[in-house]
Structures are given as C-alpha cells and as structure tokens.
Amino acid sequence: MYFGTKLEVAICDLKDFKPMEQNEVAIIQNKILVIRNQQVMIDRDIAELYGVETKRLNEQVKRNIERFPEEFCFQLSDSEIESLRSQIVTLKIQSEQTSQRGKHSKYRPYAFTEQGVAMLSAVSARRSKI
C-alpha cells in the first residue's frame, strides 16, 4: 500500500484516513505542478477532488483569508496562466469534446502549496461542505 506524499496526504481528511489506492495516487500526482519553484495544486483541481465548485472553494478562502498567507496560496499571474495553458493539452481535447463555453476561466486561479491544501482541509472540516 502507498501512503502518498505530504501533499497527497494533506488532501485526505485525517479523521477518516485510509491508505490511497494506486489509481488515486496517480490522479493526485498528475495534478501537482511546479510554479514559482514550489509544488502546488490549482484551485479547480482541488475543488474537483473535494467534489465542490471552484467558486465555492475560493469563497471559503476569501472568508478565511487570514489563514492563507502567500506561503500557502497565491493567485497566478497572467504569464503563469498562459504558460499553464500551453502545458495542459487536455484543455484543447476537452473543449473539442464539449462546447467552447468555460474553456478559460475569467478569474485568475489560485495555486495552493502543501500548507495551503492542509489549511483548506482544516477550514472545510469546520463546515460541512466547502
């Protein structure tokens, strides 16, 4: 059994901790990016893992902004967004399979470090759902 990296474990709700299956680990590992020389996950990917809308996750961050210093999360710059779009070919594939609507977000995404993902877990544990 594989217990995952620190970032992967931070996503798990520790009170219900169980070892992750290999396919779960692969899904999470594919969502970990290196931006500003830090391993991060993008808000939409975290929201998808939690089963909530990205908008709701970001609302929760804004309500608890004092718990999310820049070492925990930051908004991507326009150049980082463009670089990310050019790296992720799946956006093009998905947009060909579905409509063009929603292809690109009109808001700059947040990137969460390992500590930011852990804080999201703590903040969401205080509420029934993000």
Long-range contacts (C-beta under 8 A, 24 or more apart in sequence): 4-28, 5-29, 6-114, 7-32, 7-39, 7-41, 7-114, 7-117, 10-114, 10-117, 10-118, 10-121, 11-46, 11-49, 11-117, 11-121, 12-121, 13-121, 13-125, 14-121, 15-125, 33-84, 33-111, 35-76, 35-80, 35-84, 35-111, 36-74, 36-80, 36-111, 38-111, 38-113, 39-113, 39-114, 40-111, 40-112, 40-113, 40-116, 41-111, 41-112, 41-117, 42-76, 42-84, 42-109, 42-110, 42-111, 42-112, 43-109, 43-110, 43-111, 43-112, 44-105, 44-109, 46-112, 46-117, 46-120, 47-130, 50-120, 50-124, 50-130, 52-129, 52-130, 54-105, 54-109, 56-129, 56-130, 57-120, 57-130, 58-107, 58-110, 60-120, 60-123, 60-124, 60-127, 60-130, 61-110, 61-120, 61-123, 64-123, 67-119, 67-122, 67-123, 68-116, 68-119, 71-113, 71-115, 72-112, 72-113, 72-115, 72-116, 72-119, 73-110, 73-111, 73-112, 73-113, 73-116, 74-110, 74-111, 75-108, 75-109, 75-110, 75-111, 76-108, 76-109, 76-110, 76-111, 77-108, 78-108, 81-108, 81-109
